[in-house]
Amino acid sequence: MFVNIHAGGTFYAVSQAIQLNHANQRYIPSSAMATMGYSLPAAIGISVATNGKRVIAFTGDGSLQQNIQELQTVIEYNLPIKLFVLNNDGYHSIRTSQTNYFEKRYIGESSKSGVSFPDITKIANAYGIKSVRVNETNNLDEVIEEVLNHDGPVICDVIVPREQEVIPTVASRVNKDGSMSSRPLEDMYPFLDRKEYKDNLFISEID
């Protein structure tokens, strides 16, 4: 089994939760490269290269639009790709930045600010791909089992909170001159108490 994702919220969520328990399992992220739309074509490549082994891919509702046409490749070759779409009604990273640094003056982050996305299940149906939707956690285990046990490709539309905070993360700060600077990797948000932070440093502190 192969699991692949791209950068963004899916990388944070999956990387913190995934557990690989067998030697033949692989986790293939494209972290730190901001590659929206990577998951679907990468899943296709993995599936073809491994002669149709099961591939589990994660993407966002915004990222899926970058290479959505490749769903036809999936159905053309009946590739057993299980595509989980984390659907937060837009571009979460843009929303977070505009929340933190622009006093929630939103533009181009969701249907509420000029950008909308199609219904994922309708898209799946148009391509002839089985689809399911998850709106709550009560039946999550059953839905996941249904998706993973299906012989062919499946798209699972997972509705997630629009305002879900992604932590820990490298945070930026606005300097007195209006410029922005990011904290180093060892000083991620939410920030530790400064004494605890300094007591645990093995390197010189970066101001």
N, C-alpha and C positions, 0 to 999 in steps of 0.2 A: 504494500500500500504506500502511496506517495501523497503527501500533503504539500500544497504550494499556496503562497499568498504573495501580495505585493506590499508596498509601503503604505503608510497611513494608519487609520484606526484599526483595520483588520490585522495589521502586523502586531500592534500592541495587544489586542484582545487574544488572538490566537497564540502568540508567543508566550503569554503569561499562563495560558490554560492547557496547552497541549501536553500530552504525556505519550512518549513513544516507548512501547513495551516489548517490541520484538526487533530482532536484528534486520529483518527485511523491510522495516518501515523507514521512510525518509521524509525529512521536513526541509522544504526548499523555499526560503524567503528571498525577496529582493530588497531587503531592508536598506535604508539610508540612501536609496537611489531615486526616491520619489516617482516610482514607475507606475502611475495609474494605468490600469488596463492590462497589466502583465499577466495576471492570474489565468485568464481564459486561454490565450494562445500558448502559455507555458504548459497548462494542463493538457492541451492537445498534443504538444510536442512530447511530453512525458508519456502519455498514453500510447502514442504511435511507437515511440522508442522502446517501450516495454511490452510491445505486442498485446496491448489492451488490458494491462493490469489496472486495477481500480485506482483512480486518482480523485482525491478530495481537494477541491479548490475553494478558496474564500475570496470574495471581492465585495466592494461596496456598490450601492445603487448608482453612484456617480461614476465610479471607475468602470463599471460594466459597459457604460455607453461608449467608452474609448475603442473597444474592439467587439462590439455586440454582433457584428456581422459574422464572426467566427462561430456563432451558434449553428450556422448552417453547415460548417465543417464537422461539428460534433455530430449532427444528425445524419449527415451524408455517410459518415463512416461508422455510425452507431457506437461511438466511443463511450465507455462506461464512466463518464465523468460526473461526479457529484458536486454541483456548484452551489455553495451557500452564499447568498447575497445578504450582507448586513445592511439593512435598509433603514437609514436615518433621515430620509426625506431631504437629501441634498449633500452638500460638501461640508463634512464635519470640521475639517481642518480650517477651512475659511471661516466657518461659523465661530469656532473657538478663538481664532485670531481677532475677529471683529468684536467678539464679546470682551476679550481681555484688553485690547489696545485701542478700540474705536467706540467705546461706550455703547455697544450693541447697535451701532448704525450699520445695519446689514444691507448688503447688496451682492447679488449673484451667489447666494449660498443655499437657497431652497425655493420652493414654490411661493413662499411668502415675500421673496425679494427678487423675483424676476427670472428664476431658473426652475424648471420643472422636469420631472422624469416620468416615463411611461410606467404603466402597471406591469410589474415583473411577470406575474402569472399570465397576463394577456400576451406578452412577448413570447413566453415559453410556448404557449398554445399556438401562436402563429408559426413557430418553427417546428411544431410537432413534438415538443419535448415535454415529458411529464413534469408537473410542478406541484408544489405544496407550499403552504404559507403558515408561518408560526407567529401568532400574536401574543401568546402568553407562555409561561413556563410550565403550566400544569401538565401538558401532554408532550413536553419537549422530548423526553426519552423515546416515546412511541414514534414521533415524527422522524427523529434521527434514525431509528432502527428501520423505518419504512424506506427512507431515502437510501441508506447504505445497502439494504438488501435488494433493491430494485436492480434488475439485470442491465438495463440500459442507462442512458443519461437522465439526470434529474436536476431540476433547479429548485432550491429551497429558499423562499423569500422570508427572511428573518427580520421581523419588525423590531427595531431597537429604539430606545429613547433618543430624541433629538438632542437633548442637552447632556448626554452621558459624558462625564468627565473622564479623560484618558490620563491615567497616572500609573507609575511615575513618568515624568517627561522632562526633557531639557527645556527650561523656561527662559524667556528673554525679559529684559528690563529696559525701561525707558530712562535714558540718562538725562541729566539736567539740560544738556544742549539739544535735546529732542531726538538724538540718535538712539539706536537700540543695540544692545549687546547681549549675548547668550551666556548663561552660566556654564561652567565646565561639566563634564560628564559625572564627576563625583559629587556634584552639588545639584541634584535634581529636585524638581517640585513634586510633592509638597516638601518644603524645606525642613530639615532637621533643626532642632535647637542648636544655636551656634556653638555652644560648648560641646555638645555631643558630636556635632559635625567635626570640630577641630580635634577632639580626642580620638576620633577614628581615622584621621588622615594618616597615610603612610608617605605622603609627598608634601611638598611645600604648598601652602594655600595660594590659590590664584584669586587675586582681588577682583 
